[in-house]
Amino acid sequence: MMVLGSMAPRRRWLLLGLTALAVVALIAAGTVVITRLTGDSEPGGAPVAGSPTPSPVTTPTPSPSGPPPGADITGPLNLLLVGVDTRVSVPGWEPHADAVLVLHVPKGLGQAYLFSLPRDLLVDIPAFPKADYKGGKTKLTHAMSFGSRVPGKPKQPSTAQGYELLRSTVSGYTGLRIDAGAVLTFNGFDRLVNALGGVDIYVDQRVASLHRRPDGKYRESAPGGYTGPQQVYEKGEQHLNGWQALDYARQRYITGGDYARQRHQQQLIKALTRKILDEGLARQPERVDQVVAALGDTLVYVGGQRIVDIAYALSGVPENRFTLVGLPGSGVGKGSAYRGEQLTGVGRKFITELRAGRADTYLAANPTLVVKN
C-alpha cells in the first residue's frame, strides 16, 4: 500500500481507508474525516519503500483560532478514481485500469461532476522513461499496464507507477490537471461493500453475469467463453452484497456495452454515497474502523495534496449537487478490425465546457448526458 508521508499507523490506516471511501463516496468521506480527525494520533511511521515520492504529511490539529486543513483549497479540483483488475493470483500480472472515473469539483467547491472514460478509449499515451515506454496511440486501459512495468523486475509491476502514466494520459486527453487520485482493486471494492452491509441500487436493465454463478462461485471457462448457470440481475430495486455489486458493475457484454457498464458503475458509486450518508457513518467511529480493517492492502492513494485537506475542502458538497455524467461514444476501426472507442462530439464538448466552467449550461441543453439514479 502506498502511504503519503509520516504518521502514526492507526492514523495512516484510517486516512488511507477513507481515501477508498473517496473512490466510491468522496463526499461522505469528507464528513467522516472531519469527525474522526480529532481522535488520538501521534506522529511516526515511515513511507513504504518503492512508492513514488510522496508529499510530506503532518497530522493537523484543529484550532479554534486557526483555519481548518484545506481552507486554502478553493477549486477547481480534479480527482482520478481507478478500479483495477490486478488478478493477484497470477504472478507478475500487470494491473489493468478497468474503470476510469474523473471527479471534477469547480471553483467554490459547491458541486461535483463524475464522469467515466471508456477503458478502450483510443488515446495518445506519452513516453514514460520509468517503465521504458516510448509512447504511442492505443487503448486507455493500457496506460496503467505499460506504466506499471519496472525495468529489471518483470514479475514485480508497480500499480502506483502505472497510475502515474494513466494520470498523465487522462490529463493530456481531458486538459484537466489531476490533483490526486485513488486506485482500488476489485477485491477492495468487494470488501468495502460488504463492510457497509451491502448496497441498495435500482438495476435499470436485466444483466446476466458472464463471470459468476448464482451462488457466487466463478463459472467454468470453456472454449469461446464460460459455461454453467449464470447470476442474473433483474430490472428493479435490488440489494447487492460485495461480490454481486462488483460483478454487476463489471458486466459489459450487455445491451449498451461498455457505456452501460460505465453508467452502472456511476450509479453504484452514488448508491454507496447515499448508504454512507443515510446510516450516519461519520458518527460511528467503530464502523469507520471496520471499513478500514476490511480494506487491507487493496488501496493505493497518490496525491499532490493531503487527503485530509481534500476531505475537509469537499465536506460541504451536498449529495444533490453530485452529478453523474455519461459520455457517449462509438467504436473505431475498419470493417471487423476493432481498434477501440472514441467519444462523440457531444461527449468531447462536455469536457471542453467543463473546463470553461459551463457544465451546467451544457447539461441543461443536453439532458440525456445526465445519468439517472
Secondary structure, 3 states (H helix, E strand, C coil): CCCCCCCCHHHHHHHHHHHHHHHHHHHHHHHHHHHHCCCCCCCCCCCCCCCCCCCCCCCCCCCCCCCCCCCCCCCCEEEEEEEEECCCCCCCCCCEEEEEEEEEECCCCCCEEEEEECCCEEEEECCEHHHCECCEEEECHHHHHHHCCECCECCCCCHHHHHHHHHHHHHHHHCCCCCEEEEEEHHHHHHHHHHCCCEEEEECCCEECCCECCCCCECEEECCEEECCCCEECCEEEEECHHHHHHHHHCCCCCCHHHHHHHHHHHHHHHHHHHHHHCCHHHCHHHHHHHHHHHCCCEEEEECCCHHHHHHHHCCCCHHHEEEECCCEEEEEECCEEEEEEECHHHHHHHHHHHCCCHHHHHHHCHHHECCC
